[in-house]
Amino acid sequence: MGFPETFKALADPVRREILVMLKGKRMSAGEIADQFDMTNATISYHLSQLKKADLIFETKYKNFIYYEINVSVFEEIMLWFSQFGGNYHDKKNEA
């Protein structure tokens, strides 16, 4: 997926919160849903959007589906952002 889908998925605060939850461990949809006051269908929609943007992936184990962060996408985003790095004052003095 490209950056437009990634940034669209990241624009939603619920999805960002899900990503923070997944930062430390993999979780099932039920475990994720337990942290929110919304329907399972709504959580499923958010997980679907995160998967579509390749921000998370799922693995199946027995009767459960677990979700994990796709670190490589975040590394790609950070690499892209790093091109804009540098000190503002250094750029200003070059002009």
Secondary structure, DSSP 4 states (H G I P E B T S, - for coil): --HHHHHHHHTSHHHHHHHHHHTTS-EEHHHHHTTSSS-HHHHHHHHHHHHHTTSEEEEEETTEEEEEE-HHHHHHHHHHHHTT-S-HHHHHHH-
